Amino acid sequence: MTHQQTAHTAPVEAWDAIADRYDKHVAPGEADVAAAGLRLAGLRPGDTFLDVAAGTGGLSLPAARLGATVLATDWSPEMIDRFTARAAAEGLDAEGRVMDCHELDLPDGGYDVTGSQFGVMLVPDQAQALREMVRVTKPGGRVLVTAYGDPGEFEALHFFISAVQAVVPGFEGPAEDEPLLEFQVADPDVLRQRLTDAGLTAVTVDTSHRERVAVRTGRQLWDWALGGNPVPGALVADLTDRQRDDVIGVLDGMVRERSDSTGTAVLTAPLNIGVGTKPAHSKE
């Protein structure tokens, strides 16, 4: 098998399968997170920006709107197709290319800022992906990685698991002895060390921001959960259609209980936003 086939816990087809849901229900809500990360990374109009494991553009579309020249890469063709369509519709200076984050088909030192938002946090060989991100960044340029913090404070995840357990009492959720990859850098010190080990200096990890997921119905929360990555869908793959409807009904009640006067429930999750600089004397 190729490196690409073995390097991900879910095959490319699984990511292709959720691309439409991701594009409609997940990426549009990531704009505030993207703005925070791009600000911390010091992105300026005219900069060249590379988005690694970009999905449908939750980070790269905001970067292009700020005036950067953007290349978005993802190993899922369906994700890139949707990114390309959105960029074209807005007339942005942005291109999408299918590419494996472990082996970026790009020359050394080409980008002012290289970033990944909820992307390389999910890959098992994260160290290799981070080295690649550093390699393709210009000396003196910055690398940005945004990932989830403490899973214990991830409200949308707990709503989702609790709703499934209400319908299927034996449902255990993710195995506790095998933490989900999306939380592998939930400890900010671990993210700081991995960015440093990848060759970056002046590494900072900002923990002051939170993701905000705004939903009005249980169906919206269900679509958000299943659209973010293939793991939730795999966890509930054995549910019957009736059980899925019942879970969505339970989520409806949970959302109503949390809702404000506008009927909107906002669920938050802690974030680690890591930024480091590639040494100016770095040899390509």
Buried (B, 14 or more C-beta within 10 A) or exposed (E): EEEBEEBBBBBBEBBBBBBBBBBBBBBBBBBEBBBBBBEBBBBEEEBBBBBBBBBBBBBBBBBBBBBBBBBBBBBBBBBBBBBBBBBEEEEBEBBBBBBBBBBBEBEEBBBBBBBBBBBBBBBBBBBBBBBBBBBBBBBEBBBBBBBBBBBEBBBBBBBBBBBBBBBBEEBEBBEEEEEBBBBBBBBBEBBBBBBBEBBBEEBEBBBEBBBBBEBBBBBBBBBBBBBBBBBBBEBBEEBEEEBBEBBBBBBBEBBEEBBEEEEEBEBBBBBBBBBBBBBEEBEE
